[in-house]
Amino acid sequence: MDRPLSPAELLRLRADPTAGESHSPLFGAPLLGVELGAAAPTDGRKEGAWAWLSEQPTLLVGVARAGIAPESRSLADALDVVAESEQELAEICATCARAPLAALVLAQLLRGSLSRSIADGLVAESLAYSTLQAGPEFVAWRKERSVKQREPESEPALCVRRTADELSLRLNRPAKRNAYSAELRDALCEALALVVRDESIERVTLSGAGPSFCSGGDLDEFGSLPDPASAHAIRTTRSAAALLARVSGRVEAHVHGACVGAGIELPAFCRRIVAAPDSFFLLPELGMGLVPGAGGTVSLPRRVGRQRTAWLALTRRRIDAKQALAFGLVDEIRPAP
């Protein structure tokens, strides 16, 4: 990243109709940094002064190593993510260098995340995800790894048990750390559709068998569908996220161990998340040239805000249960039963 712009320098870009092109990943600039320790000029303190930033085709990173000047608070709120240390800035820059197109798509998705309905947000996410699956960053990631031969599974991917007015849904691929496969997705959709139809089910518990709640998407299935358009159609037709959002008020997630990708994106729709002390959380998708694709660009901003969602995805940091509680990502830390 070049030297961060001052708020005054950034404001002057508004009058430049080519600014979007000159600060874009297409021209070697995967992000634009803005120094937040400097005070914004008077014109930049007016209401709506920074609304135009949402139209810029580049990731906008606030640099706040020495804190945020009070006069630049509204500017900070308009940016995509804020780095409060050199380490955070280095992590964000490294991710953007690896996947500049995916970083841009993430920023554009999150900018409108809270203004869209959940249904519209899931469609937008799926379209973005499908587009990136055909892009050079994801193709390069796939070439770097070998796909393992799939072994038939002897147990159902999801265990469903009903007791009176309660339904227990337990992810059941412990040998795969409950990786989110097509089979598991389909089973979860079937169970959640039952909850939608049956209002006598008053409480649903979502949990996982084995050492982890969910290690994220099953990597051996990534990119295995014939084309991105079909993948989008499937993703929006069989959407556990959409069904979970419809019944979220009745669902409590109990998570432990690895909660990666889908392993936190889906629970974030639930009314309540209880995390075991050994839980950890990670959004790794940008490292693959993708964005969160299990509903995370919709669920996570509603829990922790769009900037913190961007921070999790762009730094690709692994955070523990205590930090997740401080973020508002989980509601309680409690030892697993």
Beta strands, then each sheet from edge to edge (+ up, - down):
strand 1: 31-35
strand 2: 59-63
strand 3: 81-83
strand 4: 158-163
strand 5: 166-171
strand 6: 203-208
strand 7: 251-255
strand 8: 258-260
strand 9: 272-275
strand 10: 280-282
strand 11: 319-320
strand 12: 332-333
sheet 1: 1+ 2+ 3+
sheet 2: 4+ 5- 6- 7- 9- 12-
sheet 3: 8+ 10+ 11-
end
